[in-house]
Amino acid sequence: MFRTFEISDPRFEAEGLRWVTVKSPSLRERVDMTLFVPAQATSVQHIPAVILLHGVYGSHWAWALKGGAHRTAARLIKEGRIPTFVLAMPSDGLWGDGSGYLKHSIQNFERWIIEEVPAGVRQAVPAVTEKSPWFISGLSMGGFGALRLGAKYPERFRAVGGHSPMTHFEQHSQFVEEKLESYNCPPVDQSVFETMLRNRGRLPPFRFDCGTEDPLLQLSRDLSNQMKNAGMVHEYAEFPGGHEWPYWETHLADMLLFFARNGLS
């Protein structure tokens, strides 16, 4: 799938972190991923994989180096609370302040996540195969991406989550410098709930949460209520905290435990 594929030398990797840069056909440029590959991964067949999507202004390293996602995963695995799995933390493509993980007029950031990230992970981690179960979550813009992509491609994921998510494309205007019309995003892809409705009979388990001091709190409350009124079973939780890394670092564990209850094995 990739014209070029660069991977970090194991001699210089640390704490299970691995780095990959590929030439993406969908983005027509080089793009990066940070992976967490626990030592136990070599002894697991068809190991599960979890995609974590970052928010605006961030990149592939944010979940690990601002949120310690690999340490949370390693701790839960060591404690026996979740099975061994691989974390895939891709860049959103670095378009503007945030690509939204959407299809633009020239670049397809959606296809990058849905097709190319799994292919890159399989190439970098042979224990991840075509039979491996996949999960997806993210924060803020990444929460929007994860919830929308999980609803649009329900057959690809065992379970889907999000922290402090945006729920509609228009909400990007609160964060990004770029004009929304410059995204050239198809109208059909702009709403998380409308995407859920189109696939309501095929949705995997969903979970999302938000901090009680988060300015996006009402968006999560509204989405949960819409889902309840539509008869869509899901988990929604609120915890103290704002739109900030200490909140996401703390509550990633809740999401991984949710995935463990829903097929992370």
C-alpha positions as CSV (number, residue, x, y, z in Angstrom):
1,M,0.0,0.0,0.0
2,F,2.9,2.4,0.8
3,R,5.5,3.6,-1.6
4,T,7.9,4.2,1.4
5,F,7.8,2.8,4.9
6,E,10.2,3.9,7.6
7,I,10.2,2.3,11.0
8,S,12.3,3.0,14.1
9,D,15.3,0.9,15.0
10,P,14.4,-1.4,18.0
11,R,17.7,-0.5,19.6
12,F,16.5,3.0,20.2
13,E,12.8,2.3,21.1
14,A,11.7,2.8,24.7
15,E,8.8,1.8,26.9
16,G,7.3,-0.2,24.0
17,L,7.0,2.8,21.8
18,R,7.7,2.4,18.1
19,W,7.6,5.1,15.3
20,V,6.5,4.7,11.7
21,T,6.5,7.2,8.8
22,V,4.8,6.2,5.5
23,K,4.0,7.8,2.2
24,S,0.2,7.9,2.3
25,P,-1.6,7.4,-1.0
26,S,-4.7,9.1,0.4
27,L,-2.8,12.2,1.6
28,R,-0.1,12.3,-1.1
29,E,2.6,13.0,1.5
30,R,4.5,11.5,4.4
31,V,2.6,10.9,7.6
32,D,3.5,9.5,11.0
33,M,2.3,7.1,13.6
34,T,3.4,6.3,17.2
35,L,2.7,2.7,18.2
36,F,2.7,1.0,21.6
37,V,3.8,-2.6,21.3
38,P,4.0,-4.4,24.6
39,A,6.7,-7.1,25.0
40,Q,4.0,-9.7,25.3
41,A,2.8,-8.9,21.8
42,T,5.2,-11.4,20.1
43,S,3.4,-14.3,21.8
44,V,-0.2,-13.3,20.9
45,Q,-1.8,-14.3,17.6
46,H,-4.2,-11.9,15.9
47,I,-3.5,-9.3,18.7
48,P,-6.2,-6.7,19.1
49,A,-5.4,-3.1,18.2
50,V,-6.8,0.2,19.5
51,I,-6.6,3.5,17.5
52,L,-6.4,6.7,19.5
53,L,-7.0,10.0,17.6
54,H,-5.5,13.2,18.9
55,G,-7.2,16.6,18.9
56,V,-6.6,20.0,17.2
57,Y,-3.0,21.3,17.2
58,G,-1.6,17.9,18.1
59,S,0.1,15.1,16.2
60,H,0.9,11.4,16.5
61,W,3.1,11.8,19.6
62,A,0.4,13.6,21.7
63,W,-1.4,10.6,23.3
64,A,1.9,9.1,24.4
65,L,4.0,12.2,25.3
66,K,1.2,14.4,26.8
67,G,-1.2,11.7,28.0
68,G,1.1,8.8,28.8
69,A,-1.3,6.4,27.0
70,H,1.4,3.7,26.7
71,R,2.0,3.7,30.4
72,T,-1.7,3.4,31.2
73,A,-2.0,0.5,28.8
74,A,1.1,-1.2,30.2
75,R,-0.2,-0.8,33.7
76,L,-3.6,-2.3,33.0
77,I,-2.0,-5.2,31.1
78,K,0.4,-5.9,33.9
79,E,-2.5,-5.8,36.4
80,G,-4.4,-8.3,34.3
81,R,-7.3,-6.0,33.9
82,I,-7.1,-5.9,30.1
83,P,-5.6,-8.3,27.6
84,T,-2.5,-7.6,25.7
85,F,-3.1,-5.3,22.7
86,V,-1.4,-2.7,20.4
87,L,-2.0,1.0,20.5
88,A,-1.9,2.9,17.2
89,M,-1.7,6.7,17.6
90,P,-1.6,8.3,14.1
91,S,-1.2,11.8,13.0
92,D,-4.4,13.4,11.6
93,G,-2.4,14.4,8.6
94,L,-1.3,17.8,9.9
95,W,-3.7,19.8,7.7
96,G,-4.2,23.3,9.1
97,D,-5.0,23.3,12.8
98,G,-6.8,19.9,12.4
99,S,-8.0,17.9,9.5
100,G,-11.1,16.6,11.3
101,Y,-10.3,13.1,10.0
102,L,-12.6,14.0,7.1
103,K,-12.4,13.6,3.3
104,H,-11.3,16.9,1.8
105,S,-11.4,17.8,-1.9
106,I,-7.9,16.5,-2.6
107,Q,-6.8,14.6,0.5
108,N,-8.8,11.9,2.2
109,F,-8.0,11.9,5.9
110,E,-10.8,9.5,6.5
111,R,-9.3,6.8,4.3
112,W,-5.9,7.4,6.0
113,I,-7.4,6.3,9.3
114,I,-9.8,3.6,8.1
115,E,-7.6,1.8,5.6
116,E,-4.0,2.9,5.8
117,V,-3.4,3.1,9.5
118,P,-4.5,-0.6,10.0
119,A,-2.3,-1.6,7.0
120,G,0.7,0.3,8.5
121,V,0.2,-1.3,11.9
122,R,0.1,-4.8,10.3
123,Q,3.3,-4.1,8.5
124,A,5.0,-2.7,11.6
125,V,3.6,-5.4,14.1
126,P,3.3,-8.8,12.5
127,A,1.2,-10.1,15.4
128,V,-1.6,-7.7,14.2
129,T,-3.3,-9.5,11.3
130,E,-6.3,-9.4,9.1
131,K,-8.1,-11.3,11.9
132,S,-7.2,-8.9,14.7
133,P,-10.2,-7.0,16.3
134,W,-10.0,-3.2,16.1
135,F,-11.2,-0.4,18.4
136,I,-11.2,3.3,18.0
137,S,-11.4,6.3,20.4
138,G,-10.1,9.9,20.5
139,L,-10.3,13.2,22.3
140,S,-12.0,16.5,21.2
141,M,-11.5,16.6,17.4
142,G,-10.3,13.0,17.7
143,G,-13.5,12.1,19.6
144,F,-15.5,13.5,16.7
145,G,-13.4,11.5,14.3
146,A,-13.6,8.3,16.3
147,L,-17.4,8.5,16.9
148,R,-18.2,9.4,13.3
149,L,-15.8,6.9,11.7
150,G,-17.0,4.2,14.1
151,A,-20.6,5.0,13.1
152,K,-19.8,5.2,9.4
153,Y,-17.8,2.0,9.3
154,P,-19.4,-0.1,12.0
155,E,-18.2,-3.4,10.6
156,R,-14.5,-2.4,11.2
157,F,-14.7,-1.9,14.9
158,R,-15.7,-4.0,17.9
159,A,-16.3,-0.9,20.0
160,V,-16.0,2.8,19.7
161,G,-15.4,5.7,22.1
162,G,-14.6,9.3,22.6
163,H,-13.5,11.8,25.3
164,S,-14.8,15.4,25.3
165,P,-15.9,15.0,21.7
166,M,-17.1,17.5,19.2
167,T,-20.2,16.1,17.7
168,H,-20.6,18.1,14.5
169,F,-18.1,19.5,11.9
170,E,-19.3,23.1,12.5
171,Q,-17.9,23.0,16.0
172,H,-14.3,23.0,14.6
173,S,-14.8,26.7,14.1
174,Q,-14.3,27.2,17.8
175,F,-10.8,25.9,17.5
176,V,-9.3,26.2,14.1
177,E,-7.9,29.2,12.1
178,E,-9.0,27.8,8.8
179,K,-12.4,28.7,7.3
180,L,-14.7,25.7,7.4
181,E,-15.5,26.0,3.7
182,S,-11.8,25.3,3.0
183,Y,-12.3,21.8,4.2
184,N,-14.6,21.0,1.3
185,C,-16.2,18.4,3.6
186,P,-19.2,16.5,2.2
187,P,-22.4,17.5,4.1
188,V,-23.3,13.9,4.7
189,D,-20.2,13.4,6.8
190,Q,-20.6,16.4,9.2
191,S,-22.8,15.0,12.0
192,V,-22.0,12.2,14.4
193,F,-25.6,11.5,15.2
194,E,-26.9,11.6,11.6
195,T,-24.1,9.1,10.7
196,M,-25.3,6.9,13.6
197,L,-28.9,7.1,12.4
198,R,-27.9,5.9,9.0
199,N,-26.3,2.7,10.4
200,R,-28.4,2.4,13.6
201,G,-29.0,-1.3,13.1
202,R,-25.3,-2.2,12.7
203,L,-23.6,-0.1,15.3
204,P,-21.0,-1.6,17.7
205,P,-21.0,-0.6,21.4
206,F,-20.4,3.1,22.0
207,R,-19.0,4.9,25.0
208,F,-18.1,8.6,25.5
209,D,-17.4,10.8,28.5
210,C,-16.8,14.5,29.2
211,G,-15.6,16.7,32.1
212,T,-18.1,18.7,34.1
213,E,-16.0,21.8,33.6
214,D,-15.5,21.2,29.9
215,P,-17.0,23.9,27.6
216,L,-18.1,21.1,25.3
217,L,-20.0,19.3,28.0
218,Q,-23.5,20.1,26.6
219,L,-22.5,18.6,23.3
220,S,-22.0,15.2,24.9
221,R,-25.2,15.5,26.9
222,D,-27.1,16.4,23.8
223,L,-25.6,13.5,21.9
224,S,-26.4,11.0,24.7
225,N,-30.0,12.3,24.8
226,Q,-30.4,12.0,21.1
227,M,-29.1,8.4,21.2
228,K,-31.4,7.5,24.1
229,N,-34.4,9.0,22.2
230,A,-33.5,7.0,19.1
231,G,-33.2,3.8,21.2
232,M,-29.4,3.5,20.7
233,V,-27.8,1.7,23.7
234,H,-24.6,3.3,24.8
235,E,-22.5,4.3,27.8
236,Y,-22.1,7.9,28.8
237,A,-20.3,9.3,31.8
238,E,-19.3,12.6,33.3
239,F,-16.3,13.2,35.6
240,P,-14.8,16.3,37.2
241,G,-12.3,18.0,34.9
242,G,-12.0,20.3,31.9
243,H,-10.9,20.1,28.3
244,E,-7.3,19.2,29.3
245,W,-4.7,16.5,29.3
246,P,-5.0,15.6,33.0
247,Y,-8.6,14.6,32.3
248,W,-7.9,12.5,29.2
249,E,-4.9,10.9,30.8
250,T,-7.0,9.8,33.8
251,H,-10.0,8.5,31.8
252,L,-8.3,6.7,29.1
253,A,-8.2,3.8,31.5
254,D,-12.0,3.8,31.7
255,M,-12.2,3.6,27.9
256,L,-9.7,0.7,27.7
257,L,-11.7,-1.2,30.3
258,F,-14.8,-0.6,28.3
259,F,-13.1,-2.1,25.2
260,A,-12.0,-5.0,27.4
261,R,-15.7,-5.7,28.2
262,N,-16.5,-5.5,24.5
263,G,-14.2,-7.8,22.6
264,L,-10.7,-6.7,23.4
265,S,-9.4,-10.3,23.6
